[in-house]
């Protein structure tokens, strides 16, 4: 009889390192890597893991009730990408926009933390330096019933090519792979912020208390549509970022990509 996803999730949560010394002791495992084929339940495992954590703590935080952030977890998986969707209004001949479902995660990282420039820079690094995301400012629009509707800032993204000499192309719809990279860059900006905040040892000295109860970061199959060189670079950069974490934060990373797994495995040896 096979092991259930719930049992695997519990094993990940309870994982301990054992020393070989005579006075053997145990310590939490900082990073756990899992390699598995597509369709074997990696995303479902991340949901099972989340369910073990959501009942542990009571009380709300500003970022709570997001598909990405809870009081004691932060995770990236297919549901993170589902926060973003395309508005293809061909009937009214409007230009394509990548829209964001209302959520506390992107509101906090974009509006409160002002990470838009960092996200744009990282996205261009992994794709094309001329392919530029543009976050919207707040504006009003008339709906089909003639009512004025306010569209909040940082809820829509358009993409264009900067061709030099201040020439900008019409807005374009980027590929699914580029979209995945963009979403990862948004998440990565949050992860950088989280690690930086928690590296301040004294909680009262931290710039925010939003992450004080955070225990786990679960990353399920981050960008895998990159070419091999960029994929290796992303894996190395992720490992470097995790190594800067000086807090008790623990990381679980799952992937179906053997190259991504091997690079991370070598980085964490």
N, C-alpha and C positions, 0 to 999 in steps of 0.2 A: 504494500500500500504506500503510495507516494506521500510526500510531505506537503501539507496545504500551504497556501500563500500566507495565511495568518501565522502559521508556525514559523515560516521562514522570516516573516517580518519581526516576530518576537525574538528570534535568534539574532537578527541584526541589531535589534534594540538592546539586547542583553550582552552583546559581545564583549569579552574581556581578554586582555593580554595576560598571560601567566609567565612570571619569571622562572628561570631554572635554578636560581640560588636556593640554598638550604632553607632560608626563611622565605620561601616562595610567596609572592604577593600578586595581586591582580590590579590591573588598571584598565580604564576604558580604551577601546580601540579608536584611534583618531580618524582613520580613513579605511573604508571597506570598498573594494572594487568587485563588481559582479559582471561577468561576461555571459550573455545568453542570446540565442537566436531571436530574430523577430517573431512575434506571435506566441512567445512562451510565457507572457504575463508580466513583463517588467513594469509596464505602466500600472497594471492592476496591483502589483506588489507595492508600488509607491503609494497607492490609495489605501491599501491595507495598513501600511506603515503609518500613514497619516491618521487612520482611525484609531490606532493604539495610543496616539498622542493627544487627540482632540478632547478626550474625556478626562485627561489627567489634571488639567488646570481649569479654574473658574475665573470669571471676570473678563472684561473686554480690553483690548488695546486699540489704538487708532487703526492698525493694519489688520485687525482680526476679521474673520469671515471673508477672507479673500481665498481664491483658489491657489494662491501662491504662498501666502504668508499666514501663519497662525502664531499663537503666543509662544509656542516652543518648537516650531518647525518652519523651515523655508524650503520650498521644493520647486523643481523645474521638471515638467513633463509635457505630454501632448495637450493637457488641459491648459497649461500656461499659454501655449500658442493659440488656443481657442479663444483667448481674450481679444485677439486681433482678427478682424474680418474685412473683406473688401466690399466697398460700395461701388458697384458697377451699374450706374444709372444710365444705361444706353438710350433709354427712351427720351431722356432730356439732354442727351449728348454732353453729360458732365464728365470731367476728367476723373480717372480712377483715384480713389482715396482708400488708404488703409485705416479703418476706424477701430476704436477701442471700446469694448463693452465697459460700462461703468464699473470701476473696482478701486479699492483703496490702494492696491499695489502700485499701479502706474500713476495715480494721483500723487502719491507720496514721493515717489522717486523723481517725477518730472516737475511737479509744481512746488513741492516743499523743499526738495533737495537740489533742484535745478541741474539735473544730470543730462540734459538734452545734448549739450555740446560734447560731452564725454561719449555718449551713445553714438552720435554721428561720427565722431573720430574713430571709434572702434569698428563701427560698421564699414566705413570706407577702407579701413586697414585690411579687413578680411574679404572685401569685394573689389571695389574700384574707387580710387580717390576722387573720381569725377562724379560718381553716383551719389547724389546728395538727398538725404531725407529732410523734409521741411515740416516742423510741427506747427499746427495752426494756432492763431491767437483767437481769443473769444470773439464771436460774431453772432449776429441775429439773422434769421432767415424766415421767410413766410411759408407756412406749411400749406397743404392742400385745402385747408379750411379757411385760409386767410388769416390765421393767427401767427403772431410773431413768436418764434422759438429761439431761445438762446443756446448756441452751441459752445460748450465750454472750451477753454484753452487746453491744449495738449490732449485732445480727444480724436484728432485726425492727423494723418501723416500723408503727405504727397512726396513723390520721388521724381527727380529730374537729373539730367546730365549737365554739369557745368562745362561748357565747351571752351572757356577762355574768352578774353576780351569782353567780359561781362555778359556773354551770350549764354542763355539757359534754354534747354530743350523744353518741349511740352511735357507735362506730367505723364509718367509712364506707369504701367503695372509691372512691378518687379517679379522675378521668378519665385516659385515656391521655395527653392533653396535659399535665395536671397532674403525672402521673408523670414525664414527660420533663423537665419543669421542675425537679422535685425532684432527679433524677439530675444534671442540669446544675449545680444549686447545690452538690451534693457535689463535682463535678469542679472547679467554679470556686473552691471553698474550697482545694482542693489547689493549684490554679494560683497563687492569691494567696500561699500559703505558699512555693511554689517560687521565685517571683520575689523575694519578700522575703529568702529565704535567700541566693540567688545575687547579690543586690545588695550583699552584703558582699564587697568586693573580695578580701580575703585569705582563702583557703580555711581556714586554721587558725583564723580568728576566727568562722567560721560555726557556728551552733548544731547543725548536723548535716552530715555528709559525704555523705548519701544522694544529693544532687543534683549533686555535683561534676563528674560526667561527662555530665550532661544537656546535649544539644545542640539538640534539636528538640521543639517542641510542635505536634502535628498535630490540628486541630479540624475534624471532618467534620460539617457540617450540625447545628449546635447548635439549640436549641429554635426551632422554626418554627411552633408552634401558638399562639403568643401573638397578641393583637390588635396592630394596627400600631403603636400608641403604645408598648406594652411591648416590642415587637420592636426598635423604634428605640432605646429606652432601653438594652436589653440590648446592642445593637451598640455604642452609644456607651460604655457601661461597660466592655465587653470591650476596646475600643480604648484607653481611658484606662489600663486595667490593663496592657496590653501596652506602652504608652508609658512606664510606670514602670520597665520592665526595663532595667537598666544593664549587664547581663552580655552575653555572646556568644550568649545563647539566641536561636534563630530560630523563627519561627512560620509555619505553613502553615494556611490556613483555606479550606475548600471549602463551597459552599452551592448549593442550587437556588433560593433565594429572592432575587429581584432587588432587593427593598427592603433586605434585610439586607446584600447585597453592596454596593449603592450607598452605604449609610450608612458601612460600613467603608472603602470606597474614598475617600470624602470625608474621613473622619477621619484617614486615613494619608497624604493628599496632602502 
